[in-house]
Structures are given as structure tokens and as C-alpha cells.
């Protein structure tokens, strides 16, 4: 009896939603990295970064995931070597 597997139905729905969510997350993380690169990693002084963080929250992106790209891009700020650890 093909087509009657409950797990296959769940799997197909999950694949579709995960692909959609992954596409949104990657778009928002690119925005976060670009905003942090342009104006620094501090969302208080960087309006574009704050807007990108708000957009990340709108698509239910986890806080840890949304803060990682901005911290990663904010490190490359021209500070003396050894100030920031990787």
C-alpha cells in the first residue's frame, strides 16, 4: 500500500518548510553581516544592524544565530592584532 506511510508525509512537509526557513535565515544573516561590516557590531549605534536584527526576529531566527554573523563581521574593525580573539 504505497502512499500510506505517515512518516513520509511528515518528511515531505518538513523538507519544504526547512528549505523555506533556511532560505530566509541565509538572507537575513547576509543582511546582518553587511550591516555589521558597514557600521560596526554595536546595534545601538548602527541603525542598519538594528533593523536587520528586527528582521531576524520577525522570521523567528534564534537569538544566538542572529548575533553570530554580526559579531563575526564586527571583529574586522582595524583594531590592533590580538585585541579580538577568533
C-alpha positions as CSV (number, residue, x, y, z in Angstrom):
1,X,0.0,0.0,0.0
2,X,2.1,2.9,-1.3
3,X,1.3,6.4,-0.1
4,X,0.1,5.4,3.3
5,X,3.3,6.0,5.3
6,X,2.7,8.7,7.9
7,X,6.4,9.3,8.2
8,X,6.9,10.0,4.5
9,X,4.1,12.6,4.6
10,X,5.7,14.3,7.6
11,X,9.1,14.1,5.9
12,X,7.9,15.8,2.7
13,X,6.2,18.6,4.6
14,X,9.3,19.1,6.8
15,X,11.6,19.3,3.9
16,X,9.6,22.0,2.3
17,X,9.3,24.1,5.5
18,X,13.0,23.6,6.3
19,X,14.1,24.7,2.8
20,X,11.9,27.8,3.1
21,X,13.2,28.6,6.6
22,X,16.8,28.1,5.5
23,X,16.4,30.4,2.6
24,X,15.0,33.2,4.9
25,X,17.8,32.6,7.5
26,X,20.6,32.9,5.0
27,X,19.1,36.1,3.5
28,X,18.8,37.6,7.0
29,X,22.3,36.5,8.0
30,X,23.7,38.2,4.9
31,X,22.0,41.4,5.9
32,X,23.4,41.1,9.4
33,X,26.9,40.6,8.1
34,X,26.7,43.5,5.6
35,X,25.3,45.8,8.3
36,X,28.0,44.9,10.8
37,X,30.7,45.4,8.2
38,X,29.4,48.8,7.3
39,X,28.7,50.3,10.7
40,X,30.2,48.1,13.4
41,X,28.9,45.4,15.6
42,X,27.0,47.6,18.1
43,X,23.3,47.7,17.3
44,X,22.7,50.8,19.4
45,X,25.0,53.0,17.2
46,X,24.3,51.0,13.9
47,X,20.7,51.6,12.7
48,X,21.1,49.1,9.8
49,X,22.2,46.4,12.2
50,X,19.3,47.0,14.5
51,X,16.9,46.8,11.5
52,X,18.5,43.5,10.4
53,X,18.2,42.1,14.0
54,X,14.5,43.1,14.0
55,X,14.0,41.4,10.7
56,X,15.8,38.3,12.1
57,X,13.3,38.2,15.0
58,X,10.4,38.6,12.6
59,X,11.4,35.4,10.8
60,X,11.9,33.6,14.2
61,X,15.6,33.3,13.8
62,X,17.2,32.2,17.2
63,X,19.0,35.0,19.0
64,X,22.3,33.1,19.1
65,X,22.1,32.5,15.4
66,X,21.3,36.1,14.6
67,X,24.1,37.5,16.8
68,X,26.9,35.3,15.4
69,X,27.2,37.0,11.9
70,X,27.3,40.5,13.4
71,X,29.9,39.5,15.9
72,X,32.0,37.8,13.2
73,X,31.9,40.8,10.9
74,X,32.3,43.3,13.7
75,X,35.7,41.8,14.6
76,X,37.3,43.0,11.4
77,X,37.4,46.6,12.6
78,X,41.0,47.5,12.1
79,X,41.9,47.1,15.8
80,X,45.4,46.1,16.8
81,X,46.3,42.5,16.3
82,X,45.4,40.3,19.3
83,X,42.6,42.6,20.6
84,X,39.9,40.3,19.3
85,X,40.2,36.5,19.6
86,X,38.8,34.2,17.0
